[in-house]
Amino acid sequence: MSELEPLAATLGPLVLEARELSKTYRIAHGVQLDAASEVSFGLYQGAIVALVGESGSGKSTVAKLLAGQERPSAGSILLDGEAIEPARRRRFRAHKSDVQMVFQDPFSSLNPVHRVAYHLERPVRLHRGARTRAEVEAQTAALLEEVRLTPPEHFLAKFPHELSGGQRQRVAIARALAVQPRVLLADEPVSMLDVSIRLGVLDLIADLRARFDLAVLYITHDIASARYFADETLVMYAGRIVERGPSEALTQQPAHPYTQLLLGAAPDPDRIATKSANGRVRAAVGRAGSSLAGLPGCRFAPRCPFADERCRSQSPPLLPISRRRAAACWRLDVAAPALAEALDEEREEAIRT
């Protein structure tokens, strides 16, 4: 089978890439935790990629690595094909400008002692070259209009505690835009907002992606929202990517048992009803897999109803199951028999030709 061709790669040029990215933390003497292990993917101009998984799966660690807030233990981060090294200070500063992060908690990401204007004026002066007071005021007002906080003068003089959660998150997005980034890392940007306003914030990010040709990484535990919001979805478990593919195909016909479990926990009325072998994935509620470094086997094996001895002793690689999809599972034949059958047919066709 040919090399995997991500759907996001068809939407624009590659901007930011993670190659075999790993982050290990020492948690006790002789004990290490693999928060991220050999994570590889690309962010493309004009495309939204979702990174989905439970709390503790390593999603935020990956975002911090890409944003330069943490140093990787292994692997590399490339911006426009050039490796980013913190020791190269000028290039690293440029990377920090090109790659901006929107945090999960809008209640703590803004300094409560400063007004909205302060949060926007500083990056406008530093990154947009505004010098006169008139230029600064015009550009800060324009930023608020970009994130649909109008009229701007109604918000500039307010303190964060005077805004709603959704308004605070829009100010945080405006602050990220002030740097004129090329990549936006949105780490659970709506999880702490009221359900009634989440769609508006996601719609705003999608609109900004289109208008500014941003490459967006959308981090979430809600796989249903990833289907509607992202072009491509990566599913992460215990520090590893276990499945990836176009969002629609992945959510309509999940391959990995963990992806099936996530979808079973987040019902979607528009999703085509599918049933795994004996419906066993819905009952997979065993203890969580471990991210402890050096442990053998598939990290989902303790919760997987299909796991056998091979799963418990050998870690499955992320292998293509179609031109644009891949999964890390030894038991696709029983976990996703329809996909496994199609894969066998494709392999046979490749051999014949």
Secondary structure, DSSP 8 states (H G I E B T S, - for coil): ------GGGGTS-EEEEEEEEEEEEEEETTEEEEEEEEEEEEEETT-EEEEE--TTSSHHHHHHHHHTSS--SEEEEEETTEE--TTSHHHHHHHHHHEEEE-S-TTTSS-TTS-HHHHHHHHHHHHS---SHHHHHHHHHHHHHHTT--SGGGTTT--GGGS-HHHHHHHHHHHHHHT--SEEEEESTTTTS-HHHHHHHHHHHHHHHHHHT-EEEEEES-HHHHHHH-SEEEEEETTEEEEEEEHHHHHHS--SHHHHHHHHHS--TTS-----GGGGGGG--------BTT--S-TTGGG-TT--HHHHHS----EESSSS-EE--S-HHHHSHHHHHHHHHHHHHHHH-
